[in-house]
Amino acid sequence: MTTHPAARAMRATPEGLLWEPSERWVRATAGGVTVVDSRHPLLVWEPRLPVPQYAFPREEVRTDLLRPARNPLTGRHTGSTVFYDLEAGGEVRPDAAWTFPADDLAGHIAFEWFPRTGTGLDRWYEEEEEIFVHPRDPHTRVDAVPSSRHVRVEIEGTAVADTRSPVLLFETSLPTRYYLPRQDVRLDLFEATDHSTRCPYKGTADQYWSWRGGGAVPPDVVWSYPDPLPAVAAIRGRLAFFNEAVDLTVDGERLPRPVTSFSASLRT
């Protein structure tokens, strides 16, 4: 009996890379030109990065659009010394692609994500759904679950939200986020900003608010996804606070402020 490729354990290379095959159909474009059209991508984890990247078989890449990099950024990726500039859509994107030195990954090419690095491919799709920031990690879960817990939020001693109908968002390696009905949040105490972020699991959060009351409160402490991805549709239009910067009480229990990858950026 043959073991299905997707059921095999993640593999490691001597260079410290982890990789596994993906069965998703992945396409990516630059300047409106399709550069990648792959049904056999690999997911690759570098030691210094917590999220995966895609690497594609050469035959599923428009290699005719690649040129040896004029100024290869040796050191940007684990052991990589071969980099390519990309010529597509009437412009040159330096160091947009590279190859990993591992024998397991020979014959594969990886690409930067333009919105994140300023070079590489600007629009990415898994099947027919556009994805953002980086590939979704198959070992990460994101679940949006309606609840009847009593959630109260305070900032600088002021109650700014109180609800018994939150949606709890459970995301691997992050604290639970509490998405609250808009009518249960004192939005009059906040000011809308033009901040916007993207998430590969939730979509685009293009509604943010900052606290009007001053003090040691970071900007953009509240956010909302007006049109989230289908998998987390339950958070649509609801408001969430950074647990790291507010005081949350859930069912009468005051939660400690967690330290996360967002903590440094939330310092005022």
Secondary structure as UniProt FT lines:
FT   HELIX           5..7
FT   STRAND          11..12
FT   TURN            14..15
FT   STRAND          18..21
FT   STRAND          26..30
FT   TURN            31..32
FT   STRAND          33..38
FT   STRAND          42..45
FT   TURN            47..48
FT   STRAND          53..57
FT   HELIX           58..60
FT   HELIX           63..65
FT   STRAND          66..68
FT   TURN            74..75
FT   TURN            78..79
FT   STRAND          82..88
FT   TURN            89..90
FT   STRAND          91..99
FT   HELIX           103..105
FT   TURN            106..107
FT   STRAND          108..111
FT   HELIX           114..117
FT   STRAND          123..126
FT   TURN            127..128
FT   STRAND          129..131
FT   TURN            138..139
FT   STRAND          142..146
FT   STRAND          151..155
FT   TURN            156..157
FT   STRAND          158..163
FT   STRAND          167..171
FT   TURN            172..173
FT   STRAND          177..180
FT   HELIX           182..184
FT   HELIX           187..189
FT   STRAND          190..193
FT   STRAND          197..199
FT   TURN            200..202
FT   STRAND          203..205
FT   STRAND          207..211
FT   STRAND          222..224
FT   HELIX           230..235
FT   TURN            236..237
FT   STRAND          239..241
FT   TURN            243..245
FT   STRAND          247..250
FT   TURN            251..252
FT   STRAND          253..254
FT   TURN            261..263
FT   HELIX           264..266
//
